[in-house]
Amino acid sequence: MISAPLHLAGERLALDPGGALYWPSRKLLVLADLHLEKGSHFAARGQMLPPFDTRETLERLGLLLRRYRVESLVFLGDSFHDAQGARRLHPADRASLTGLLEGREATWVLGNHDPVAPEGLPGQAVEELRLGAITLRHEGVPGPQAGFEISGHFHPKASIATRGGPVERPCFLADAKRLLLPAFGAYTGGLSVTAPAIAALFPRGGRAFLLGQERLYSTATGPLRQIPRAAPAAPPPALTRHGGGAAHNQTGGGAALSQTGGGAALNPTGGGSLGQHGGAAPAGRPPLGKRRPGPISAP
C-alpha cells in the first residue's frame, strides 16, 4: 500500500488507500463512518443482509493497525449504525474489537447514527476533538468559521473518465483548510462530491483522492456547485395542415442539459487524465495519467 502525503495546518498527514488517515507525529489513526452492525440493524426490520459487515470492517481495521505504529484511534462518528449497535455485537466481534483497542487510546466522536457512547467498549466519547489547530468532528461546518477541520459523515465518492470508461470510487476530498474522509464501513454507500451538502464545504473545489487497490489516484476538482437542473421541456409544437393532411412541425424537441467536459462530477486537470500516486496503474486497468501533484499545503 502506498499512502499519499497531505499537509494541513502545518501537519504532515498520510492518506491510506484503505480509506483511513494516519497522523505520524501523533501515531494517530483516524477513521470515519464504520457503521458497524448495519446488517443486524436491517435484519431486525425484516431486510435480511449477510451478517458479516462488522467482521469484514474489523479485519480491514486490523490490517491498518499492523501497517502503522498506532497509539491512538479517533472514530469520526457513525461508528455504529444505531445507538444500540454495540449491544448487538457478536461475542467474537466484540472480542476482536476489544483486542484491537487494547493498549491504545480510543476516542469515539458522536455521530447522527450513534449519538451515545458505545456500550461496553473502551475509550471516551466526545462531540468533537481539538488537536492543535485542527478540529476533528463528525459533520463538517461550512464557511471559514470551521477553521482547520477533519470530518466524515458524507461518504464522499468521485467519478472520472478514463479510456476504459468512467470510474467511480470512494474518495478523500481536501483543500487547504479541511479534509473529508471516505466511509470506512463494509456496508456504506457514497455521495457524489458534486452534491450540494459536500459542495457547500468546498465551494472553490479541491483535490479528490480516489481509493485504489494499492494506491490513491488524485485529481483536482473545479468549483463544486450544485449541478443546475435541466431546463423545462419546450411546449408541444403547433400542427400545420398541408393539402388536407396534418404535418408535425417540430424544432429541437425540448431542452438538453448542458454539460462541460463530458460530465459535471469533476473538472480534472490535464485534459481529464487521472493523476496517480505511487507508479504504474494496477494490472487489468487502462493506463492512467502519471502527473503527480504535490501535497496540499495550508496557506
SULURKA-V882601 format. One line per field, one symbol per residue. ss: DSSP state (2 for helix, 1 for strand, 0 for the rest). psi: psi as a letter, one per 30 degrees, with the letter a starting at -180 (. if undefined). burial: 1 if it has 9 or more other ideal C-beta (glycine too) atoms within 8 Angstrom, else 0. A space follows every 10 residues. Layout:
# SULURKA-V882601
ss = ???
psi = ???
burial = ???
This chain:
# SULURKA-V882601
ss = 0001111100 1111100000 1112220111 1000010222 2220000000 0022222222 2222222000 0111100001 0000222200 2222222222 2000111110 0000000000 0001110111 1001111000 0002220111 1000011111 1100111111 1111000111 0000000000 1100022220 0000001111 1000011111 0000000000 0000000011 1100111100 0000000000 0000000000 0000110000 0000000000 000000000
psi = kjlkkkkkhg kklkkkffgl kkjeffhkkk lkiehkgeef eeefggjjlk hgeeeeeeee eeeeffeljk fkkkjhlhel flfgeefgkk eeeeeeeeee fkgkkkkjkk afeiglkkkg klllklelkk jbfkkklekl jllfffakkk lbefhklllk klfglkkkll llklafflkk klkfleikal kkffkeeeef fhfgabkkjk kleflkkkkk kakjlkkklk kkkllkllkk kjhflkkjjk jeglklkklk ggkfelillh ggljkkkgal klkfllkllg kjkllkkk.
burial = 0111111100 1111111111 1110001111 1111111111 1110000010 1011111101 1111100001 0111111111 1100110111 0011011101 1001011111 1011001100 1010110110 0001111111 0000011111 1111111111 0100001011 1111101111 1111110101 1111100110 1110111111 1100111111 1001000000 0000001000 0000000000 0000100000 0010110100 0011111000 0100100100 100001010
